[in-house]
Amino acid sequence: MPALVEFIDVSCYGEDGRALFGNVSLTLNAGDNLAVAAPMASGKSLLLRLMAGLAKPDKGTVMVLGKDTSLQGADETRGIRARMGMIFKDTVLISNLKVIENVLLPLLYHSELSYAECMDRARELLGLIGFRGDEWGLPGGLPIYTKKLITVARALAMGPEILLCENLMDGLMDEEKKTAASVILGYLSSGGRLLVSTTTDESDLALLRPERVIRIQDGRLVG
């Protein structure tokens, strides 16, 4: 089975010509739980965006699900992203859609399930995250913790092979962090999947329980 994500001698440069990443090689397989622990503005976001095909390397190759992301057309890129769950730090719920409609959205657009089956799946995911509010309410007034968990439910809707979580624990209290970690680790435990999480807080690693931790130092991945 090919690696789910592979970086082959990847380099990325800023506008000033400075190397953000230099000659990075990384292989991630199904079942891996990787955490990237590094401060803000260190390149964690770029690393995830390269994995998601939202950024392209200046040199080298990024392979995702066996495909070179630099060579994919729009349709192929959409197909790959449908097999990924992505939670970036600026991920937000759609404010004019109800809670359950936010979770339904990827199912309606990317699955072949009937509307009733999509609804069942969305309600199952809301139950998984412990949502006890009004599923037909708008999300605007919900606390940040609840909104984050709903974005997790939406990211898991398609049963993705790869889940990317950028700073998911930021802004959460200790008990809320435990719940969020439990949900994403439960996703990983079903097998054949890859979890990549980033954090700025080393204490979050105890909850994320990664098998591997890497840090970013001077444009290099260490660990």
C-alpha positions as CSV (number, residue, x, y, z in Angstrom):
1,M,0.0,0.0,0.0
2,P,1.5,3.4,-1.0
3,A,2.1,6.1,1.7
4,L,-0.9,8.3,2.2
5,V,1.3,11.4,2.3
6,E,4.9,11.7,1.1
7,F,7.2,14.7,0.9
8,I,10.2,14.1,-1.4
9,D,13.0,16.7,-1.1
10,V,10.4,19.5,-0.6
11,S,11.5,23.1,-0.5
12,C,9.4,26.3,-0.1
13,Y,10.6,29.9,-0.2
14,G,9.2,33.1,1.1
15,E,8.9,36.3,-1.0
16,D,12.3,37.4,0.4
17,G,13.9,34.2,-0.9
18,R,14.3,32.7,2.6
19,A,13.8,29.0,2.8
20,L,10.6,28.2,4.8
21,F,11.3,24.5,4.3
22,G,14.4,23.1,2.8
23,N,14.8,19.6,1.4
24,V,12.2,18.1,3.6
25,S,11.4,14.4,3.2
26,L,8.6,12.8,5.1
27,T,6.5,9.6,4.8
28,L,3.2,9.1,6.5
29,N,1.2,5.8,6.3
30,A,-2.3,4.6,7.3
31,G,-2.6,4.3,11.0
32,D,0.0,7.0,11.8
33,N,-0.7,9.7,14.4
34,L,1.7,12.6,13.9
35,A,1.9,15.8,15.9
36,V,3.7,18.9,14.8
37,A,4.7,21.0,17.9
38,A,6.0,24.4,17.0
39,P,5.4,28.1,17.8
40,M,3.2,30.4,15.8
41,A,4.5,31.5,12.4
42,S,6.9,28.5,12.3
43,G,5.5,26.9,9.1
44,K,3.0,24.5,10.6
45,S,0.1,25.9,8.5
46,L,2.2,25.7,5.3
47,L,3.0,22.1,6.1
48,L,-0.7,21.2,6.3
49,R,-1.6,23.2,3.3
50,L,1.0,21.3,1.3
51,M,-0.6,18.1,2.4
52,A,-4.0,19.4,1.5
53,G,-2.9,20.5,-2.0
54,L,-3.7,24.1,-1.1
55,A,-0.1,25.1,-1.6
56,K,2.6,23.9,-4.0
57,P,6.3,23.3,-3.2
58,D,8.8,25.4,-5.0
59,K,11.0,22.3,-5.3
60,G,10.4,18.6,-4.8
61,T,7.3,16.5,-4.8
62,V,4.3,16.2,-2.5
63,M,2.4,12.9,-3.0
64,V,-1.0,12.5,-1.4
65,L,-3.0,9.3,-1.8
66,G,-0.5,8.2,-4.4
67,K,-0.9,11.4,-6.6
68,D,1.6,14.2,-7.2
69,T,-0.4,17.3,-6.0
70,S,1.5,19.6,-8.5
71,L,0.2,17.6,-11.5
72,Q,-3.5,17.4,-10.5
73,G,-6.2,19.2,-12.4
74,A,-9.2,20.8,-10.6
75,D,-11.4,17.7,-10.8
76,E,-8.6,15.4,-9.5
77,T,-7.8,17.8,-6.7
78,R,-11.4,17.9,-5.6
79,G,-11.5,14.1,-5.7
80,I,-8.4,13.9,-3.4
81,R,-9.8,16.5,-1.0
82,A,-13.1,14.6,-0.7
83,R,-11.0,11.8,0.9
84,M,-9.5,14.3,3.4
85,G,-10.9,16.0,6.5
86,M,-9.4,19.5,7.1
87,I,-9.7,21.6,10.2
88,F,-7.6,24.8,9.8
89,K,-7.4,27.5,12.5
90,D,-9.5,29.8,10.4
91,T,-12.1,27.1,9.6
92,V,-15.5,28.5,10.4
93,L,-19.1,27.3,10.3
94,I,-21.4,28.8,7.6
95,S,-23.3,31.3,9.7
96,N,-26.5,31.2,7.7
97,L,-26.8,27.4,7.7
98,K,-28.3,25.5,10.6
99,V,-26.0,23.3,12.7
100,I,-27.0,20.1,11.0
101,E,-26.8,21.7,7.6
102,N,-23.2,22.6,8.2
103,V,-22.5,18.9,8.8
104,L,-24.7,17.8,5.9
105,L,-23.0,20.0,3.4
106,P,-20.1,17.7,2.3
107,L,-22.4,14.6,2.3
108,L,-24.9,16.3,0.0
109,Y,-22.2,17.5,-2.4
110,H,-19.7,14.6,-2.4
111,S,-21.5,11.4,-1.4
112,E,-24.0,9.2,-3.3
113,L,-26.2,8.8,-0.2
114,S,-29.9,9.7,-0.2
115,Y,-31.0,12.8,1.6
116,A,-32.4,10.7,4.4
117,E,-29.1,8.7,4.7
118,C,-27.2,12.0,4.8
119,M,-29.4,13.2,7.6
120,D,-28.8,10.0,9.6
121,R,-25.1,10.3,9.1
122,A,-25.1,14.0,10.2
123,R,-27.1,13.2,13.3
124,E,-24.7,10.3,14.1
125,L,-21.8,12.7,13.9
126,L,-23.5,15.3,16.1
127,G,-24.1,12.5,18.6
128,L,-20.4,11.5,18.3
129,I,-19.2,14.9,19.4
130,G,-21.8,15.1,22.2
131,F,-23.9,17.9,20.7
132,R,-27.0,18.4,22.8
133,G,-28.3,21.7,21.4
134,D,-30.8,22.6,18.7
135,E,-29.6,21.0,15.5
136,W,-31.9,23.3,13.5
137,G,-30.5,26.4,15.3
138,L,-27.9,28.8,13.7
139,P,-24.4,28.3,15.1
140,G,-23.5,32.0,15.6
141,G,-24.3,32.1,19.3
142,L,-22.6,28.9,20.2
143,P,-19.4,28.8,22.3
144,I,-16.1,28.3,20.5
145,Y,-15.8,24.8,22.0
146,T,-19.1,23.7,20.5
147,K,-18.3,25.3,17.1
148,K,-15.0,23.6,17.0
149,L,-16.6,20.2,17.6
150,I,-19.1,20.8,14.9
151,T,-16.3,21.6,12.5
152,V,-14.8,18.2,13.5
153,A,-18.1,16.5,12.8
154,R,-18.2,18.1,9.4
155,A,-14.6,17.1,8.6
156,L,-15.4,13.5,9.5
157,A,-18.6,13.4,7.5
158,M,-17.1,11.6,4.5
159,G,-15.1,9.1,6.5
160,P,-11.8,10.6,5.3
161,E,-8.6,8.6,5.0
162,I,-6.6,11.7,6.2
163,L,-7.5,14.1,8.9
164,L,-5.6,17.4,9.2
165,C,-6.1,19.4,12.4
166,E,-4.5,22.8,12.8
167,N,-4.2,24.0,16.4
168,L,-7.6,22.3,17.3
169,M,-7.0,22.7,21.0
170,D,-6.4,26.5,20.9
171,G,-8.9,28.4,23.0
172,L,-10.3,25.3,24.8
173,M,-10.4,24.5,28.5
174,D,-8.8,21.4,29.8
175,E,-12.0,19.2,29.8
176,E,-13.0,20.5,26.4
177,K,-9.5,19.6,25.1
178,K,-10.0,16.0,26.4
179,T,-13.3,15.7,24.5
180,A,-11.9,17.1,21.3
181,A,-8.9,14.7,21.5
182,S,-11.2,11.7,22.3
183,V,-13.2,12.4,19.1
184,I,-10.2,12.6,16.7
185,L,-8.4,9.7,18.3
186,G,-11.6,7.6,18.0
187,Y,-11.6,8.4,14.3
188,L,-8.0,7.2,14.1
189,S,-8.8,4.0,16.0
190,S,-11.2,2.7,13.3
191,G,-8.0,1.8,11.3
192,G,-6.5,2.6,7.9
193,R,-6.4,6.4,8.5
194,L,-3.9,9.1,9.1
195,L,-4.1,11.9,11.7
196,V,-1.9,14.9,11.5
197,S,-2.3,17.5,14.3
198,T,-0.5,20.7,15.0
199,T,-0.1,22.5,18.3
200,T,1.6,25.5,19.9
201,D,1.3,24.0,23.4
202,E,3.5,21.0,24.2
203,S,1.1,20.0,27.0
204,D,-1.5,19.1,24.4
205,L,0.7,16.2,23.3
206,A,-0.4,14.1,26.3
207,L,-4.0,14.3,25.0
208,L,-3.2,13.8,21.3
209,R,-1.0,10.7,22.1
210,P,1.0,10.9,18.9
211,E,3.3,8.1,18.0
212,R,5.7,10.6,16.4
213,V,6.3,14.3,17.2
214,I,8.2,16.6,14.9
215,R,9.3,20.1,15.4
216,I,10.2,22.8,13.0
217,Q,13.6,24.4,13.4
218,D,15.3,26.7,10.9
219,G,13.2,25.3,8.0
220,R,13.9,21.7,8.9
221,L,11.6,19.0,10.4
222,V,13.2,17.5,13.5
223,G,12.0,14.4,15.2
